Amino acid sequence: MHSGDGEVTQLLKAWSKGDTDALERLAPLVEGELRRLARRYLSKEQPGETLQPTALVNEAYVRLIGWNPVEWQDRTHFYAVAAKMMRHILVNQAVSRGRQKRGGSALLVSLAEADQVSQRSADILALDEALIKLAKIDDRSSQLVELRFFAGLTADETAEVLGISARTVHREWDLARAWLFRELRGGREAHEQ
Amino acid sequence: MTAERWKRIAAIYDSVVEAPPDGREALLGQVCQSDKDLRREIESLLDARERAEDFLSPDELHAHIRGLSVPEAAPGKRLGRYEILSAIGAGGMGEVYLAHDAELNRRVALKVLPAQFTRDEERVVRFRREARAASALSHPNIVTIYDVGRTGETWFIATEFVEGVTLRSRLAERTLAIPEALGIALQCASGLEAAHDARIVHGDVKPENILVRPDGVVKIVDFGLARSTQNCRELFDDATQSGAVVGTPRYMSPEQARGQKLDGRSDIFSLGAVMYEMIARQPAFRGATNAEVFAALLNSEPEPLTSSGLNAMMRNALAKDRDCRYQTMHDFAVDLRRFGERPQNLVPAVERLKSTQPLGGVVRDFPKNPRLSRRAILTGAGALGAGLSLYRLRSKRPGNAAQDGTPTVTPLTSFAGYKDYGSFSPDGERIVFSWNGGQGGSGGRQERDIYIKKISGGEPVRLTFAQQDDTHAAWSPDRRSIAFCRLMDNQTPYMRFAISIVPVSGGAERKITEGGEGVSWSPDGRTLAVAGLPPDSGGIFQVSLENGARTRLTGWSPHLDELPVFSPDGKWIVFTRSFGPRARELFVVPASGGSERQLTFEQQPTYGAAWTGDSKEIVFSSNQGGGGESLWRIPLGGGTPRRLASTFGGAFYPSISRKGDQLIYTESFRDTNIYLSEGAGFNGRSVLHHFGSPRGLIVSSRRDDSPNILGTDDRIAFVSKRTGNEEIWICDRDGRNPLQMSSFAGPDTGTPRWSPDGRWVAFDSSAAGNPNIYIVSVEGGPPRKLTSGPHGNYMPSWSVDGKRIYFKSDRSGSDQIWSITAQGGGATQITRSGACEAFSSPDGKLLYYTKRGWGAIWTVPAEGGPEEPVPELQRYDRIFRSWGVIRDGIYFMSREQGPRQTVWFFSFATRQVSPLLTLDKEPIWSYPDVALSADGSRLLTAHLDQEVNDLMLIQNFR
């Protein structure tokens, strides 16, 4: 439980063995690290040299778990948690921005920037809702989007995490993306028959 | 939409997408037939697909993440997101302010660079490059650079704000005792070592750049910035022209004074000069003018100090020729540490004599306390098979504490299963705790319930019966009720608890509130302290038991606050705040509300806290300083924590009785041991499957595993946590003469591997922050780090000629086998398509390697080349760390279903695989679990023997 041999590793192992409590303890650790790293990356960001979400998730992994030669399983589990947490962070961020806007507090950003921000906030909330809806129809697709979009995983990595083929990932991603796009931006009127 | 419908849509969508565009129409008509809705649905999805373009692209995510950094609102004069609070001072690099970082809600030191500096383009570029590099450094002895930026033309650096004084003012205030000076030097050395590992040279180590906090923690500032903001030329100009001092040359290395290119050895010199001054109370190199100081540091030696050990260190640090100095900061640090521990024994690393440390020397190093000396005896006995029962000898009947008033430690709950979170009844005669009822074992934990037990004896009485996990029970001051936390919700990112009360006599539970982890009664019994849940309502609250009213005690913070505990006088609440998984610090806040105050700065996880009876001190569990989680005490007013002498490793969740004379805590750790099975050995064709049953060979009450056998005389290298830390040990073939080879006191040291000649042991360790490959001589001397850089390097093994070391590294972006000479230097990549762990073939021409973690065995030429599977071994594709190569074949375990595992042998002569031994106990798996001697006759296996988990009672606690 707390043997001191790497808390996050232990939690991942416990979780992979079916200990659902472990996820609850894991989440704040992962979320905190992702937030911190995002800030750190951004503070160092130079024009033309943009942050790679995968790098963010991988670095969070390294920082939390260390470089222990751990089972690949741990890494895939970690990706799954990280994807959820990234989603959670961005949704919370969007919610709190909405609240700030309503509260009328003076954001120290240019108007143009503020507009972009609120546009993005709206997008992320809509995406979140759409994903919840998608999960009810097809849970795995929703998880797949979480991994590919929020954790920035490649198709191969996503396949590894979900235990399906990369081909299946490509197929399901294609459909989920189309479906989500339609949910968010609306569908056109049906084609003339 | 139903799942069935969706599946149908998905199938059609896929086939249409894959069909050629001109055939889609026909295909749609064919598959949808008369189902118009279905067709419309597919068509609208196809249309969305056309329009989606870069929808959900990485760039889009990036834009969202960028949104995280937009500054939030705060009034007042500000630079970017920093609100300036007050001026701290001015230095060579410009003005320094105390500022508030509005976004992260923390105090920062803000250095604003002078305008003349920022007008010089080239300097700005250099400065930004340096600052960016330095900002990647994260080490407890380095002031962290948070941010480098500008608003308009003003460049600034935001760093961690350190409440403390410079070493310069400390030296002016008072004389430092030698241990204190050594401590400061050692902390500087560890910080600088970390920087050097990241290829950053400080370049201006001097007392002005060393901050000392009131709790004794030392922080180095201005990393790498010195050189981009000043240079030697300017100093020289100043010194020679006007005599005015811009900076001081007193701590400069000779090479720096000559304007040569700097490396880490220059910092070694400067730190040596600082250390000299701390001890001698005068600078190492003196002069009335800077020119005279330059002359002194280039040509003369400082006056000798009083101790020959110190002088030896000074000679090694202050050598004029950098090739004659300590070559790495690590070597300097090792000597500082050894000197601090055993001044009489110090022989500096660079001239350490060949000597085998006697066992007595090893045992003497253990802290003095009865339990430990028992452990030390175990260690010395080495080949004792029954260590566990000895460990249990400390059991003594509780309830009759020593009459002479000396503190005693006894286990309270020797029954099976997970026990945790003990706390006392108000009269101190009973405890309440969490227990899973005895279904222990190494699998996942089960839900626990609340139990009550008399300290003097008797069976535990169960109080709660829910399916959920009940923890953190606390006894009401009126003795009638127990408050506890019940884990309610698995769906939020935080553990969500119901805080409830149940009568001690049993009966209906009453839920008081929801909240985070931990609950505590006010001494008057009228309110409970509970933790809220972030993000909306984190923080610490008091909840009235009369009307349920919640009062928030702490200000807003983005961090997770947990485990509130009232002081016995009711004035304070201590709680933990998590800044990250490795930094859960103690805070106190007045129970009447007010501003919270941080007590610990250890950047270590803290597990629970308790107040001493007089409300003046707090006892908490932390792994600070390494050595495993122990109990520490710290005054309410802050200061340096002191370790409780009677706890050592694996101690969690303390609680103290109301009278303050009893303390209970959870002791929890894993015990693995190494077993020997002997067989007939290799018979010319294969290793025979006639192994005797395993017997304990290397046994202590903590971790002993990862065995490796030396080919020539069967000596054993292994990992042991018997000192509280994972360290590398060696011993004779019979387990005798254990000798500790590493003393990193840090995390993740393992995979010891003998060099073929038995003179060295290679291993991996994260002592320097990330895993690196080290070698250590069995004849003495500190371990040498062979690899550097920010990558993960692990699992070393030797070439047959002992000249090279193979290891796994992810420096190319994926896990591959690399090779490096045993002297260090550049590494060569061997595999290209993924690899986990490699061993050389007996003729040295091939490497056998596992393709990935839990993979099968492949080969690659030792210089790199075609990578091919070993065909006979491909069905054994669950191999992870538990394998090796000897002259006649390969031994391995490949994880099978179920707990029973078999060690197999693949004979090079017959190309056949045969079983060697089926194990009775489940292996550990995360570490190497097997080793076979060169002649195939001795098989070492490692098992998990026990997960110790007990509530421990300290009586006569003071």
Interface residues (C-beta under 8 A of the other chain):
Chain A: M1 H2 S3 G4 D5 G6 E7 V8 A14 K17 G18 D19 T20 D21 A22 L23 E24 R25 A27 P28 L29 E31 G32 E33 R35 R36 A38 R39 R40 L42 S43 K44 T50 L51 Q52 P53 T54 L56 V62 L64 G66 W67 N68 P69 V70 E71 W72 K84 M85 H88 I89 L90 N92 Q93 S96 R97 Q100 S105 A106 L107 L108 V109 E113 Q116 V117 R120 S121 D123 I124 I137 D138 V145 R148 F149 F150 G152 R171 E172 D174 L175 R177 A178 W179 L180 F181 R182 R185 G187 R188 A190 H191
Chain B: M1 T2 A3 W6 I9 A10 Y13 D14 V17 R40 E43 S44 L45 L46 D47 A48 R49 R51 A52 F55 L56 P58 D59 E60 L61 H62 A63 H64 I65 R66 G67 L68 S69 V70 P71 E72 A73 R78 R81 E103 L104 R132 S135 Y146 D147 V148 G149 Y418 D420 G443 G444 R445 D469 L487 N490 T492 P493 Y494 M495 R496 P534 P535 P558 H559 L560 S578 F579 G580 P581 P605 Y607 N623 G628 E629 G649 G650 F652 S668 F669 R670 P747 D748 S766 N770 P771 G792 Y794 M795 K808 C836 E837 R852 G853 W854 F880 R881 S926 E947 N949
